[in-house]
Amino acid sequence: MTATTRPAAVRPAAVLWDMDGTLVDTEPYWLEAESDMVHAAGGVWTEEDGLQLVGSALENSALILQSRGVTLDVEQIIVTLTDEVRRRVGERFPWRPGARELLSEIREAGIPTALVTMSRRSMALEVVEQLGFEGFDVVVAGDDVEHGKPHPEAYLRAADLLGVDITACVALEDSEPGTAAAVASGATTFALPLHIPLPPSPAYTLRDTMEGLTLAELTEALA
């Protein structure tokens, strides 16, 4: 009898990465910047308040900050927060453990990649430049889309720019809004929560850390 050979699993058409909290652990910087802004305006802001904004579109976060007493307009709030986070990132680049190793493996395999973030493009490009290698084919940032996460627009746009079927892609996320956006887009989604736990769900693969995560595991989840 001839032994049967198991067909090789089809690799992802592309891997789509969130940035804040997934590629880099910048969330503490955002939390500190938001807290400083509200307190400077005489308002009340707690760590729990800040955690509720993790992964959300900056425009939505700005509206909530206004409700706590910040008198700047939405664009001024976004620019001020972004500049402060960029300053802190410049002092220390907080790569998430395992992220660059996985990204490097994916790139060496010739698989297209996109960075899909709600941060402004200017900040996203600064992060990309610090990788030390060409990590992403395209960047879709918060100021590139009309609807921020949890809406799937950013992920759908990334797949369109890469010329791939979103359902053949794998997305990596850390937050509830981001995970919801990736799942809604049709991508096979890995949830890698960092600051806020996420519950188990059949809609995504839940993993405590990116350390040890490999292209083979992404391929298996897609299959």
GUNUTOR-493058 format. One record per residue (C-alpha): residue number from 0; z, y, x. Coordinates in nm, 2 decimals. Layout:
% residues N
<rec><num>NUM</num><w>Z</w><v>Y</v><u>X</u></rec>
...
//
This chain:
% residues 223
<rec><num>0</num><w>0.00</w><v>0.00</v><u>0.00</u></rec>
<rec><num>1</num><w>-0.09</w><v>0.34</v><u>0.13</u></rec>
<rec><num>2</num><w>0.20</w><v>0.59</v><u>0.14</u></rec>
<rec><num>3</num><w>0.15</w><v>0.90</v><u>-0.07</u></rec>
<rec><num>4</num><w>0.17</w><v>1.23</v><u>0.10</u></rec>
<rec><num>5</num><w>0.35</w><v>1.51</v><u>-0.07</u></rec>
<rec><num>6</num><w>0.13</w><v>1.82</v><u>-0.11</u></rec>
<rec><num>7</num><w>0.24</w><v>2.11</v><u>0.11</u></rec>
<rec><num>8</num><w>0.41</w><v>2.39</v><u>-0.08</u></rec>
<rec><num>9</num><w>0.22</w><v>2.71</v><u>-0.13</u></rec>
<rec><num>10</num><w>0.37</w><v>2.99</v><u>0.06</u></rec>
<rec><num>11</num><w>0.43</w><v>3.33</v><u>-0.11</u></rec>
<rec><num>12</num><w>0.13</w><v>3.55</v><u>-0.15</u></rec>
<rec><num>13</num><w>0.37</w><v>3.84</v><u>-0.04</u></rec>
<rec><num>14</num><w>0.74</w><v>3.90</v><u>0.01</u></rec>
<rec><num>15</num><w>0.87</w><v>4.22</v><u>-0.15</u></rec>
<rec><num>16</num><w>1.19</w><v>4.37</v><u>-0.01</u></rec>
<rec><num>17</num><w>1.44</w><v>4.61</v><u>-0.15</u></rec>
<rec><num>18</num><w>1.58</w><v>4.85</v><u>0.11</u></rec>
<rec><num>19</num><w>1.93</w><v>4.99</v><u>0.04</u></rec>
<rec><num>20</num><w>2.18</w><v>4.70</v><u>0.04</u></rec>
<rec><num>21</num><w>1.91</w><v>4.44</v><u>0.12</u></rec>
<rec><num>22</num><w>1.73</w><v>4.54</v><u>0.44</u></rec>
<rec><num>23</num><w>2.00</w><v>4.79</v><u>0.54</u></rec>
<rec><num>24</num><w>2.35</w><v>4.83</v><u>0.42</u></rec>
<rec><num>25</num><w>2.33</w><v>5.20</v><u>0.34</u></rec>
<rec><num>26</num><w>2.52</w><v>5.18</v><u>0.01</u></rec>
<rec><num>27</num><w>2.85</w><v>5.30</v><u>0.17</u></rec>
<rec><num>28</num><w>2.66</w><v>5.61</v><u>0.29</u></rec>
<rec><num>29</num><w>2.54</w><v>5.68</v><u>-0.06</u></rec>
<rec><num>30</num><w>2.88</w><v>5.63</v><u>-0.21</u></rec>
<rec><num>31</num><w>3.04</w><v>5.87</v><u>0.04</u></rec>
<rec><num>32</num><w>2.77</w><v>6.13</v><u>-0.01</u></rec>
<rec><num>33</num><w>2.80</w><v>6.12</v><u>-0.40</u></rec>
<rec><num>34</num><w>3.18</w><v>6.14</v><u>-0.37</u></rec>
<rec><num>35</num><w>3.17</w><v>6.44</v><u>-0.14</u></rec>
<rec><num>36</num><w>2.92</w><v>6.62</v><u>-0.37</u></rec>
<rec><num>37</num><w>3.13</w><v>6.57</v><u>-0.69</u></rec>
<rec><num>38</num><w>3.46</w><v>6.66</v><u>-0.52</u></rec>
<rec><num>39</num><w>3.30</w><v>6.97</v><u>-0.37</u></rec>
<rec><num>40</num><w>3.21</w><v>7.08</v><u>-0.72</u></rec>
<rec><num>41</num><w>3.57</w><v>7.02</v><u>-0.84</u></rec>
<rec><num>42</num><w>3.49</w><v>6.71</v><u>-1.03</u></rec>
<rec><num>43</num><w>3.65</w><v>6.36</v><u>-1.04</u></rec>
<rec><num>44</num><w>3.47</w><v>6.07</v><u>-0.88</u></rec>
<rec><num>45</num><w>3.60</w><v>5.72</v><u>-0.80</u></rec>
<rec><num>46</num><w>3.46</w><v>5.44</v><u>-0.59</u></rec>
<rec><num>47</num><w>3.40</w><v>5.25</v><u>-0.92</u></rec>
<rec><num>48</num><w>3.19</w><v>5.55</v><u>-1.04</u></rec>
<rec><num>49</num><w>2.98</w><v>5.52</v><u>-0.73</u></rec>
<rec><num>50</num><w>2.93</w><v>5.15</v><u>-0.76</u></rec>
<rec><num>51</num><w>2.79</w><v>5.19</v><u>-1.11</u></rec>
<rec><num>52</num><w>2.50</w><v>5.38</v><u>-0.95</u></rec>
<rec><num>53</num><w>2.40</w><v>5.12</v><u>-0.69</u></rec>
<rec><num>54</num><w>2.04</w><v>5.02</v><u>-0.72</u></rec>
<rec><num>55</num><w>1.96</w><v>5.29</v><u>-0.99</u></rec>
<rec><num>56</num><w>1.68</w><v>5.54</v><u>-0.97</u></rec>
<rec><num>57</num><w>1.80</w><v>5.86</v><u>-0.80</u></rec>
<rec><num>58</num><w>1.70</w><v>6.07</v><u>-1.09</u></rec>
<rec><num>59</num><w>1.94</w><v>5.88</v><u>-1.31</u></rec>
<rec><num>60</num><w>2.21</w><v>5.91</v><u>-1.05</u></rec>
<rec><num>61</num><w>2.16</w><v>6.28</v><u>-1.03</u></rec>
<rec><num>62</num><w>2.20</w><v>6.32</v><u>-1.41</u></rec>
<rec><num>63</num><w>2.54</w><v>6.14</v><u>-1.39</u></rec>
<rec><num>64</num><w>2.65</w><v>6.36</v><u>-1.10</u></rec>
<rec><num>65</num><w>2.56</w><v>6.67</v><u>-1.31</u></rec>
<rec><num>66</num><w>2.78</w><v>6.53</v><u>-1.59</u></rec>
<rec><num>67</num><w>3.07</w><v>6.53</v><u>-1.34</u></rec>
<rec><num>68</num><w>3.03</w><v>6.90</v><u>-1.25</u></rec>
<rec><num>69</num><w>2.76</w><v>6.92</v><u>-0.99</u></rec>
<rec><num>70</num><w>2.56</w><v>7.24</v><u>-1.07</u></rec>
<rec><num>71</num><w>2.25</w><v>7.17</v><u>-0.85</u></rec>
<rec><num>72</num><w>1.93</w><v>7.06</v><u>-1.03</u></rec>
<rec><num>73</num><w>1.81</w><v>6.71</v><u>-1.02</u></rec>
<rec><num>74</num><w>1.57</w><v>6.76</v><u>-0.73</u></rec>
<rec><num>75</num><w>1.83</w><v>6.95</v><u>-0.53</u></rec>
<rec><num>76</num><w>2.08</w><v>6.67</v><u>-0.58</u></rec>
<rec><num>77</num><w>1.83</w><v>6.41</v><u>-0.46</u></rec>
<rec><num>78</num><w>1.73</w><v>6.60</v><u>-0.16</u></rec>
<rec><num>79</num><w>2.09</w><v>6.68</v><u>-0.06</u></rec>
<rec><num>80</num><w>2.21</w><v>6.32</v><u>-0.10</u></rec>
<rec><num>81</num><w>1.91</w><v>6.19</v><u>0.09</u></rec>
<rec><num>82</num><w>1.95</w><v>6.43</v><u>0.38</u></rec>
<rec><num>83</num><w>2.32</w><v>6.33</v><u>0.41</u></rec>
<rec><num>84</num><w>2.24</w><v>5.96</v><u>0.40</u></rec>
<rec><num>85</num><w>1.97</w><v>6.01</v><u>0.66</u></rec>
<rec><num>86</num><w>2.21</w><v>6.19</v><u>0.88</u></rec>
<rec><num>87</num><w>2.46</w><v>5.90</v><u>0.86</u></rec>
<rec><num>88</num><w>2.18</w><v>5.64</v><u>0.92</u></rec>
<rec><num>89</num><w>2.08</w><v>5.83</v><u>1.23</u></rec>
<rec><num>90</num><w>2.43</w><v>5.79</v><u>1.37</u></rec>
<rec><num>91</num><w>2.44</w><v>5.41</v><u>1.30</u></rec>
<rec><num>92</num><w>2.17</w><v>5.19</v><u>1.17</u></rec>
<rec><num>93</num><w>2.34</w><v>4.93</v><u>0.94</u></rec>
<rec><num>94</num><w>2.09</w><v>4.64</v><u>0.94</u></rec>
<rec><num>95</num><w>2.19</w><v>4.36</v><u>0.70</u></rec>
<rec><num>96</num><w>2.26</w><v>4.04</v><u>0.90</u></rec>
<rec><num>97</num><w>1.97</w><v>3.81</v><u>0.89</u></rec>
<rec><num>98</num><w>1.73</w><v>4.07</v><u>0.75</u></rec>
<rec><num>99</num><w>1.52</w><v>4.15</v><u>1.05</u></rec>
<rec><num>100</num><w>1.51</w><v>3.78</v><u>1.16</u></rec>
<rec><num>101</num><w>1.37</w><v>3.68</v><u>0.82</u></rec>
<rec><num>102</num><w>1.13</w><v>3.97</v><u>0.81</u></rec>
<rec><num>103</num><w>1.00</w><v>3.88</v><u>1.16</u></rec>
<rec><num>104</num><w>0.95</w><v>3.52</v><u>1.06</u></rec>
<rec><num>105</num><w>0.75</w><v>3.62</v><u>0.75</u></rec>
<rec><num>106</num><w>0.53</w><v>3.86</v><u>0.95</u></rec>
<rec><num>107</num><w>0.47</w><v>3.60</v><u>1.22</u></rec>
<rec><num>108</num><w>0.34</w><v>3.37</v><u>0.95</u></rec>
<rec><num>109</num><w>0.09</w><v>3.63</v><u>0.84</u></rec>
<rec><num>110</num><w>0.24</w><v>3.69</v><u>0.50</u></rec>
<rec><num>111</num><w>0.19</w><v>4.04</v><u>0.35</u></rec>
<rec><num>112</num><w>0.51</w><v>4.24</v><u>0.28</u></rec>
<rec><num>113</num><w>0.61</w><v>4.55</v><u>0.09</u></rec>
<rec><num>114</num><w>0.92</w><v>4.77</v><u>0.09</u></rec>
<rec><num>115</num><w>1.02</w><v>4.85</v><u>-0.27</u></rec>
<rec><num>116</num><w>1.29</w><v>5.11</v><u>-0.28</u></rec>
<rec><num>117</num><w>1.43</w><v>5.38</v><u>-0.51</u></rec>
<rec><num>118</num><w>1.51</w><v>5.60</v><u>-0.20</u></rec>
<rec><num>119</num><w>1.26</w><v>5.87</v><u>-0.12</u></rec>
<rec><num>120</num><w>0.96</w><v>5.78</v><u>0.09</u></rec>
<rec><num>121</num><w>1.06</w><v>6.00</v><u>0.38</u></rec>
<rec><num>122</num><w>1.38</w><v>5.80</v><u>0.42</u></rec>
<rec><num>123</num><w>1.21</w><v>5.47</v><u>0.37</u></rec>
<rec><num>124</num><w>0.96</w><v>5.55</v><u>0.64</u></rec>
<rec><num>125</num><w>1.24</w><v>5.64</v><u>0.89</u></rec>
<rec><num>126</num><w>1.40</w><v>5.30</v><u>0.82</u></rec>
<rec><num>127</num><w>1.07</w><v>5.12</v><u>0.87</u></rec>
<rec><num>128</num><w>1.01</w><v>5.30</v><u>1.20</u></rec>
<rec><num>129</num><w>1.34</w><v>5.17</v><u>1.34</u></rec>
<rec><num>130</num><w>1.25</w><v>4.80</v><u>1.29</u></rec>
<rec><num>131</num><w>1.09</w><v>4.77</v><u>1.63</u></rec>
<rec><num>132</num><w>0.78</w><v>4.59</v><u>1.49</u></rec>
<rec><num>133</num><w>0.53</w><v>4.64</v><u>1.21</u></rec>
<rec><num>134</num><w>0.74</w><v>4.51</v><u>0.92</u></rec>
<rec><num>135</num><w>0.56</w><v>4.63</v><u>0.61</u></rec>
<rec><num>136</num><w>0.20</w><v>4.66</v><u>0.49</u></rec>
<rec><num>137</num><w>0.29</w><v>4.90</v><u>0.21</u></rec>
<rec><num>138</num><w>0.59</w><v>5.11</v><u>0.10</u></rec>
<rec><num>139</num><w>0.66</w><v>5.19</v><u>-0.26</u></rec>
<rec><num>140</num><w>0.94</w><v>5.45</v><u>-0.29</u></rec>
<rec><num>141</num><w>1.13</w><v>5.62</v><u>-0.57</u></rec>
<rec><num>142</num><w>0.91</w><v>5.92</v><u>-0.56</u></rec>
<rec><num>143</num><w>0.60</w><v>5.70</v><u>-0.59</u></rec>
<rec><num>144</num><w>0.67</w><v>5.57</v><u>-0.94</u></rec>
<rec><num>145</num><w>0.74</w><v>5.72</v><u>-1.28</u></rec>
<rec><num>146</num><w>0.99</w><v>5.46</v><u>-1.39</u></rec>
<rec><num>147</num><w>1.27</w><v>5.35</v><u>-1.15</u></rec>
<rec><num>148</num><w>1.45</w><v>5.02</v><u>-1.13</u></rec>
<rec><num>149</num><w>1.55</w><v>4.83</v><u>-1.35</u></rec>
<rec><num>150</num><w>1.19</w><v>4.90</v><u>-1.48</u></rec>
<rec><num>151</num><w>0.95</w><v>4.67</v><u>-1.30</u></rec>
<rec><num>152</num><w>0.69</w><v>4.94</v><u>-1.22</u></rec>
<rec><num>153</num><w>0.77</w><v>4.96</v><u>-0.85</u></rec>
<rec><num>154</num><w>0.73</w><v>4.59</v><u>-0.79</u></rec>
<rec><num>155</num><w>0.41</w><v>4.57</v><u>-1.00</u></rec>
<rec><num>156</num><w>0.27</w><v>4.86</v><u>-0.79</u></rec>
<rec><num>157</num><w>0.35</w><v>4.69</v><u>-0.47</u></rec>
<rec><num>158</num><w>0.17</w><v>4.37</v><u>-0.57</u></rec>
<rec><num>159</num><w>-0.12</w><v>4.58</v><u>-0.69</u></rec>
<rec><num>160</num><w>-0.14</w><v>4.77</v><u>-0.35</u></rec>
<rec><num>161</num><w>-0.13</w><v>4.44</v><u>-0.17</u></rec>
<rec><num>162</num><w>-0.40</w><v>4.29</v><u>-0.39</u></rec>
<rec><num>163</num><w>-0.18</w><v>3.99</v><u>-0.49</u></rec>
<rec><num>164</num><w>-0.06</w><v>3.83</v><u>-0.81</u></rec>
<rec><num>165</num><w>0.30</w><v>3.93</v><u>-0.87</u></rec>
<rec><num>166</num><w>0.39</w><v>3.58</v><u>-1.00</u></rec>
<rec><num>167</num><w>0.29</w><v>3.44</v><u>-0.66</u></rec>
<rec><num>168</num><w>0.53</w><v>3.68</v><u>-0.48</u></rec>
<rec><num>169</num><w>0.90</w><v>3.65</v><u>-0.38</u></rec>
<rec><num>170</num><w>1.13</w><v>3.95</v><u>-0.41</u></rec>
<rec><num>171</num><w>1.46</w><v>4.01</v><u>-0.23</u></rec>
<rec><num>172</num><w>1.72</w><v>4.23</v><u>-0.40</u></rec>
<rec><num>173</num><w>2.09</w><v>4.30</v><u>-0.39</u></rec>
<rec><num>174</num><w>2.18</w><v>4.51</v><u>-0.70</u></rec>
<rec><num>175</num><w>2.17</w><v>4.44</v><u>-1.07</u></rec>
<rec><num>176</num><w>1.91</w><v>4.70</v><u>-1.15</u></rec>
<rec><num>177</num><w>1.69</w><v>4.59</v><u>-0.86</u></rec>
<rec><num>178</num><w>1.72</w><v>4.22</v><u>-0.95</u></rec>
<rec><num>179</num><w>1.64</w><v>4.30</v><u>-1.31</u></rec>
<rec><num>180</num><w>1.33</w><v>4.49</v><u>-1.20</u></rec>
<rec><num>181</num><w>1.21</w><v>4.21</v><u>-0.98</u></rec>
<rec><num>182</num><w>1.27</w><v>3.94</v><u>-1.24</u></rec>
<rec><num>183</num><w>1.10</w><v>4.16</v><u>-1.51</u></rec>
<rec><num>184</num><w>0.79</w><v>4.20</v><u>-1.28</u></rec>
<rec><num>185</num><w>0.74</w><v>3.82</v><u>-1.27</u></rec>
<rec><num>186</num><w>0.83</w><v>3.77</v><u>-0.90</u></rec>
<rec><num>187</num><w>1.04</w><v>3.48</v><u>-0.79</u></rec>
<rec><num>188</num><w>1.36</w><v>3.66</v><u>-0.71</u></rec>
<rec><num>189</num><w>1.64</w><v>3.61</v><u>-0.46</u></rec>
<rec><num>190</num><w>1.96</w><v>3.80</v><u>-0.55</u></rec>
<rec><num>191</num><w>2.16</w><v>3.88</v><u>-0.24</u></rec>
<rec><num>192</num><w>2.46</w><v>4.08</v><u>-0.37</u></rec>
<rec><num>193</num><w>2.66</w><v>4.28</v><u>-0.12</u></rec>
<rec><num>194</num><w>2.89</w><v>4.53</v><u>-0.28</u></rec>
<rec><num>195</num><w>2.88</w><v>4.42</v><u>-0.64</u></rec>
<rec><num>196</num><w>2.89</w><v>4.05</v><u>-0.74</u></rec>
<rec><num>197</num><w>2.61</w><v>3.91</v><u>-0.96</u></rec>
<rec><num>198</num><w>2.66</w><v>3.61</v><u>-1.19</u></rec>
<rec><num>199</num><w>2.47</w><v>3.29</v><u>-1.15</u></rec>
<rec><num>200</num><w>2.15</w><v>3.29</v><u>-1.36</u></rec>
<rec><num>201</num><w>1.84</w><v>3.07</v><u>-1.40</u></rec>
<rec><num>202</num><w>1.63</w><v>3.39</v><u>-1.37</u></rec>
<rec><num>203</num><w>1.69</w><v>3.42</v><u>-0.99</u></rec>
<rec><num>204</num><w>1.82</w><v>3.24</v><u>-0.69</u></rec>
<rec><num>205</num><w>2.17</w><v>3.36</v><u>-0.60</u></rec>
<rec><num>206</num><w>2.27</w><v>3.36</v><u>-0.23</u></rec>
<rec><num>207</num><w>2.58</w><v>3.51</v><u>-0.07</u></rec>
<rec><num>208</num><w>2.41</w><v>3.62</v><u>0.25</u></rec>
<rec><num>209</num><w>2.07</w><v>3.65</v><u>0.41</u></rec>
<rec><num>210</num><w>2.19</w><v>3.49</v><u>0.73</u></rec>
<rec><num>211</num><w>2.01</w><v>3.16</v><u>0.77</u></rec>
<rec><num>212</num><w>1.76</w><v>3.24</v><u>0.50</u></rec>
<rec><num>213</num><w>1.41</w><v>3.12</v><u>0.60</u></rec>
<rec><num>214</num><w>1.05</w><v>3.13</v><u>0.48</u></rec>
<rec><num>215</num><w>1.08</w><v>2.77</v><u>0.40</u></rec>
<rec><num>216</num><w>1.36</w><v>2.84</v><u>0.15</u></rec>
<rec><num>217</num><w>1.15</w><v>3.12</v><u>-0.01</u></rec>
<rec><num>218</num><w>0.85</w><v>2.89</v><u>-0.04</u></rec>
<rec><num>219</num><w>1.07</w><v>2.62</v><u>-0.20</u></rec>
<rec><num>220</num><w>1.20</w><v>2.86</v><u>-0.46</u></rec>
<rec><num>221</num><w>0.85</w><v>2.98</v><u>-0.54</u></rec>
<rec><num>222</num><w>0.74</w><v>2.62</v><u>-0.59</u></rec>
//
